[in-house]
Amino acid sequence: MPKRLEQIPIALDQLVNTVFGGWADETISSRAWRKRGDSRGWALLRKVIDAIFFWQKDHCESAYLSEKNRLQCPPALR
């Protein structure tokens, strides 16, 4: 059950990202890292998200790398 509880906020994060024009299987954190050089808004959002998740070093970059390397997928799907 704890893994399921961890997945629900991630699914909501991905839904919000999709509603605002992002890819369906990408989190806002990953998108903020990927688009950080596109505008000051994305760069600021990345900094804000990293500050919110202060206990995770380079949260947005880690989220991006996880998406890129498909680490968020169950091992059977990698």
C-alpha distances in whole Angstrom, upper triangle without the diagonal:
4,6,5,6,9,10,11,14,15,16,17,19,20,21,24,25,26,27,30,31,29,27,24,22,23,22,24,24,25,28,29,30,31,34,35,38,39,39,39,37,34,35,35,31,30,32,30,27,27,28,25,23,26,24,23,27,28,24,26,28,25,23,26,26,22,23,26,25,22,20,17,17,15,18,19,20,22
4,5,5,6,9,10,12,13,15,16,18,19,21,22,24,25,27,28,30,27,26,23,21,22,20,22,22,23,26,27,27,29,31,32,36,36,37,37,34,32,32,32,29,27,29,27,23,24,25,22,20,22,20,20,23,24,21,23,25,22,20,23,24,20,21,25,24,21,18,16,16,15,18,20,20,22
4,5,5,6,9,11,11,12,15,16,17,19,21,21,23,25,26,27,25,23,21,18,19,17,20,20,20,23,25,25,26,29,30,33,34,35,35,32,30,31,30,27,26,27,26,22,23,24,22,19,22,20,19,22,23,19,21,22,19,17,20,21,17,18,21,20,17,15,12,13,11,14,16,17,18
4,5,5,7,10,10,10,13,15,15,16,19,20,21,23,25,26,23,22,19,17,18,17,20,20,21,23,25,26,27,29,30,34,34,35,35,32,30,31,31,27,26,28,26,23,24,25,22,20,24,22,21,24,24,21,22,24,21,19,21,22,18,19,22,21,18,16,13,13,13,16,17,17,19
4,5,6,8,9,10,12,13,15,16,18,19,21,22,24,26,23,22,20,18,18,16,19,19,20,23,24,25,26,28,29,33,33,34,33,31,28,30,29,25,25,26,24,21,22,23,20,18,21,20,19,23,23,20,21,23,21,18,21,22,19,20,23,23,20,18,15,16,15,19,20,20,22
4,6,6,7,9,11,12,13,15,16,17,19,21,22,24,21,20,18,16,16,14,16,16,17,20,21,21,23,25,26,30,30,31,31,28,25,26,26,23,22,23,21,18,19,20,17,15,18,17,16,19,20,16,17,19,17,15,18,19,16,16,20,20,17,15,12,13,14,17,19,18,19
4,6,5,6,9,10,11,12,14,15,16,18,20,21,19,17,15,13,13,12,15,15,16,18,20,21,22,24,25,29,29,30,30,27,25,26,26,22,21,24,22,18,20,22,19,17,20,19,18,21,20,17,17,19,17,14,17,18,15,14,18,18,15,14,10,11,12,15,17,16,17
4,5,5,6,9,10,11,12,14,15,17,19,20,18,17,15,13,14,12,14,16,17,19,20,22,23,24,26,29,29,30,30,27,24,26,26,22,22,24,22,18,20,22,19,17,21,21,19,22,22,18,19,21,19,16,19,20,17,17,21,21,18,17,13,14,15,19,20,19,21
4,5,5,6,9,10,11,12,14,15,17,19,17,17,14,13,13,10,12,13,15,16,17,19,21,22,23,26,26,26,26,23,21,23,22,18,18,20,18,15,17,18,15,14,18,18,17,20,19,15,16,19,17,14,17,19,16,16,20,21,18,17,13,15,17,20,22,21,22
4,5,5,6,9,10,10,12,14,16,17,14,14,12,10,9,7,10,10,12,13,15,16,18,19,20,24,24,25,25,22,20,21,21,17,17,19,18,14,16,18,15,14,18,18,16,18,18,14,14,16,14,11,14,16,13,12,16,17,14,14,10,12,14,18,19,18,18
4,5,5,6,9,10,10,12,14,15,13,12,10,9,9,8,11,13,13,15,17,18,19,20,22,26,25,26,26,23,21,23,23,19,19,22,20,17,19,21,18,18,21,21,20,22,21,17,16,19,17,14,16,18,15,14,17,18,15,15,12,13,15,18,19,17,19
4,5,5,6,9,10,10,12,14,13,13,11,11,11,9,10,13,14,15,16,18,19,20,22,25,24,25,25,22,20,22,22,18,18,21,19,16,18,20,17,17,21,21,20,22,21,18,17,20,19,15,17,20,17,16,19,21,18,18,15,16,18,22,23,21,22
4,5,5,6,9,10,11,13,11,11,10,10,8,6,6,9,11,11,12,15,16,17,18,21,21,21,21,18,16,18,18,14,14,17,15,12,15,17,14,14,18,19,17,19,18,14,13,16,16,12,14,17,15,13,17,19,17,17,14,16,18,22,23,21,21
4,5,5,6,9,10,11,8,8,6,6,6,5,7,10,10,10,12,15,15,16,18,21,20,21,22,19,17,19,19,16,16,19,18,15,17,20,17,17,21,21,19,21,19,16,14,16,16,12,13,16,14,12,15,17,15,15,12,14,17,20,21,19,19
4,5,5,6,9,10,9,9,7,8,9,8,9,13,13,13,15,18,18,18,20,23,22,22,23,20,18,21,21,17,18,21,20,17,20,22,20,20,23,24,22,24,23,19,17,20,20,16,17,20,18,15,18,21,18,19,16,17,19,23,24,21,22
4,5,5,6,9,9,10,9,11,10,8,8,11,13,12,13,16,17,16,18,21,20,20,20,17,15,19,18,14,16,19,17,15,18,20,17,18,22,23,22,23,21,18,16,19,19,16,17,20,19,16,19,22,20,21,18,19,22,25,27,24,25
4,6,5,7,5,7,7,9,7,6,5,9,10,8,10,13,13,13,15,18,17,17,18,15,13,16,16,13,14,17,16,14,17,19,17,18,21,23,21,22,19,16,14,16,17,14,14,17,16,14,16,19,18,19,16,18,21,24,25,22,23
4,5,5,4,6,5,8,8,9,9,13,12,11,13,16,15,15,18,20,18,19,21,18,16,19,20,16,17,21,20,17,20,23,21,21,25,26,24,25,23,20,17,19,20,16,16,19,18,15,17,20,18,20,17,18,21,24,25,22,23
4,6,7,9,9,12,12,12,11,15,15,13,15,18,18,17,19,22,20,20,21,18,17,20,20,17,18,22,20,18,22,24,22,23,26,28,26,27,25,22,19,22,23,19,19,22,21,19,21,24,22,23,21,22,25,28,28,25,26
4,6,9,10,13,12,11,10,13,14,11,12,16,15,14,16,18,16,16,17,14,13,17,17,14,16,19,18,17,20,22,20,21,25,27,25,26,23,21,18,20,22,18,18,21,21,18,20,23,22,24,21,23,26,29,30,27,27
4,7,9,12,11,12,11,14,14,10,13,15,14,13,16,18,15,16,18,15,14,17,18,16,17,20,20,18,21,24,23,23,26,28,26,27,24,21,18,20,21,18,17,20,20,17,19,22,21,23,21,22,25,28,29,25,26
4,6,9,7,8,8,11,10,7,10,13,11,11,14,16,14,15,18,15,13,16,17,14,15,19,18,17,19,22,21,21,24,26,23,24,21,18,15,17,18,15,13,17,17,13,15,18,17,19,17,19,22,25,26,22,22
4,6,5,8,10,12,10,9,12,14,12,12,16,18,16,18,21,18,16,18,20,17,17,21,21,18,20,23,22,22,25,26,23,24,21,19,16,17,17,14,12,15,15,11,13,16,14,17,15,16,19,22,22,19,19
4,6,8,10,13,12,11,14,16,15,16,19,21,20,21,23,21,18,21,22,19,19,22,22,19,21,24,23,22,26,26,24,25,22,20,17,18,18,15,14,17,15,12,14,16,14,16,14,14,17,20,20,17,18
4,7,10,12,10,10,14,15,14,16,18,21,20,22,24,22,19,21,22,19,18,22,21,18,20,23,22,20,24,24,21,22,20,17,15,16,15,12,11,13,12,8,11,13,10,12,10,10,14,17,17,14,14
4,7,8,6,7,10,11,10,12,15,18,17,19,20,18,15,17,19,15,14,18,18,15,16,20,18,17,21,21,18,19,17,14,12,13,13,9,8,11,10,7,10,12,11,12,10,12,15,18,19,16,16
4,5,5,6,9,10,11,12,14,17,17,18,19,17,14,16,16,13,12,15,15,11,13,16,15,14,17,18,16,17,15,11,9,12,11,8,8,12,10,8,12,14,12,13,11,13,16,19,21,18,18
4,5,5,6,9,10,10,12,15,15,15,16,13,10,12,13,9,9,12,12,9,11,14,13,13,16,18,16,17,14,11,8,11,12,9,10,13,13,11,14,17,16,16,14,17,20,23,25,22,22
4,5,5,6,9,10,10,14,15,15,15,13,10,11,12,9,7,10,10,7,8,12,11,10,13,15,12,13,10,7,5,8,9,6,7,11,11,10,13,15,15,15,13,17,20,22,24,22,21
4,5,5,6,9,10,13,14,15,16,15,11,12,14,11,9,12,13,10,11,15,14,13,16,17,14,14,11,9,5,7,8,5,4,8,8,7,9,12,12,13,12,15,18,20,22,20,18
4,5,5,6,8,11,11,12,14,12,9,11,13,10,9,13,13,11,13,16,16,15,18,20,17,17,14,12,8,10,11,9,7,11,12,10,11,14,15,16,15,17,21,23,25,22,21
4,6,5,6,9,10,10,11,9,6,7,9,6,5,9,10,9,10,13,13,14,16,18,16,15,12,10,7,9,11,10,9,12,14,12,14,17,17,18,17,20,24,26,28,25,24
4,6,5,8,10,11,12,12,8,8,10,9,6,9,11,10,10,13,14,14,15,17,14,13,10,9,5,6,9,8,6,10,12,11,12,15,16,16,16,19,23,24,27,24,22
4,6,8,9,11,13,13,9,10,13,11,9,13,15,13,14,17,18,17,19,21,18,17,13,12,9,8,11,10,7,10,12,11,10,14,15,17,17,19,23,24,26,23,21
4,5,5,7,10,9,6,8,11,10,9,12,14,13,14,17,18,19,20,23,20,19,15,15,11,11,14,13,10,13,16,14,14,18,19,20,20,22,26,28,30,26,25
4,6,6,7,8,5,4,8,8,7,9,12,12,12,15,17,17,18,21,18,17,13,13,10,10,14,13,11,14,17,16,16,19,21,21,21,24,28,29,32,29,27
4,6,8,9,7,7,10,11,10,12,15,16,16,18,20,21,21,24,21,20,16,17,13,13,17,16,14,16,19,18,18,21,23,24,24,27,30,32,34,31,29
4,7,8,7,8,11,12,12,14,16,17,18,20,22,22,24,26,24,22,19,19,15,15,19,18,15,18,21,19,19,22,24,25,25,27,31,33,35,31,30
4,5,6,6,9,10,11,13,14,16,17,19,20,22,23,26,24,23,19,19,16,17,20,19,17,20,23,21,21,25,26,27,27,30,33,35,37,34,32
4,6,5,6,8,10,11,12,14,15,16,18,20,21,24,23,21,18,18,16,17,20,20,18,21,24,23,23,26,28,28,28,31,34,36,38,35,34
4,5,5,6,9,10,10,12,14,15,16,18,20,23,22,21,18,17,15,17,20,18,18,21,23,22,22,26,26,27,26,29,33,35,37,34,33
4,5,5,6,9,10,10,12,14,15,16,18,21,19,18,15,14,11,13,16,15,14,17,19,18,19,22,23,24,23,26,29,31,33,30,29
4,6,5,6,9,10,11,12,14,16,16,19,18,17,13,13,11,12,15,15,14,17,19,19,19,22,24,24,24,27,30,32,34,32,30
4,5,5,6,9,10,11,12,14,15,19,18,17,14,14,12,14,17,16,16,19,21,21,22,25,26,26,25,28,31,33,36,33,32
4,5,5,6,8,10,10,12,14,17,16,16,13,12,10,13,15,14,14,18,19,18,20,23,23,23,22,25,28,31,33,30,29
4,5,5,6,9,10,11,12,15,13,13,10,9,6,9,12,11,11,14,16,16,17,20,21,20,20,23,26,28,31,28,27
4,6,5,6,9,10,10,14,13,12,9,10,9,11,13,14,14,17,18,19,20,22,23,23,22,26,29,31,33,31,30
4,5,5,6,9,10,13,13,13,11,11,10,13,15,14,16,19,19,20,22,24,24,24,22,26,29,31,34,32,30
4,5,5,6,8,11,10,11,10,8,7,11,12,11,13,16,16,17,19,21,21,20,19,22,25,27,30,28,27
4,5,5,6,9,8,8,6,5,6,9,10,11,12,15,15,17,18,20,21,20,19,22,25,27,30,28,27
4,5,5,9,9,10,9,9,10,13,14,14,16,18,19,20,22,24,24,23,22,26,28,30,33,31,30
4,5,8,9,11,11,9,11,14,14,14,16,19,19,20,22,24,24,22,20,24,26,29,32,30,29
4,6,6,8,9,7,9,12,11,11,14,16,16,17,20,21,21,19,18,21,23,25,29,27,26
4,5,7,8,8,11,13,13,14,17,18,18,20,22,23,23,21,20,24,26,28,31,30,29
4,6,9,9,12,14,13,14,17,18,17,20,22,22,23,20,19,23,24,26,29,29,27
4,6,5,9,10,9,10,13,14,14,16,18,18,19,16,16,20,22,23,26,26,24
4,6,9,9,8,11,13,13,14,17,18,18,19,17,18,21,23,24,28,27,25
4,6,5,6,9,10,11,12,14,15,16,18,16,17,20,23,24,27,26,23
4,6,5,6,9,10,10,12,14,15,16,14,14,18,20,22,25,23,22
4,5,5,6,9,10,11,12,14,15,14,14,17,20,22,25,23,21
4,5,5,6,9,10,10,12,14,13,14,17,20,21,24,22,20
4,5,5,6,9,10,10,12,10,11,15,17,18,21,20,17
4,6,5,6,9,10,10,9,9,13,16,17,20,18,16
4,5,5,6,9,10,10,10,13,17,18,21,18,16
4,5,5,6,8,8,10,13,16,16,19,17,14
4,6,5,6,5,6,9,12,13,16,14,12
4,6,5,6,6,9,12,14,16,13,11
4,6,8,9,11,14,15,17,14,11
4,5,8,9,12,12,14,12,9
4,5,6,9,9,11,9,6
4,5,8,8,11,10,7
4,7,9,11,10,9
4,6,8,6,6
4,5,6,7
4,5,5
4,6
4
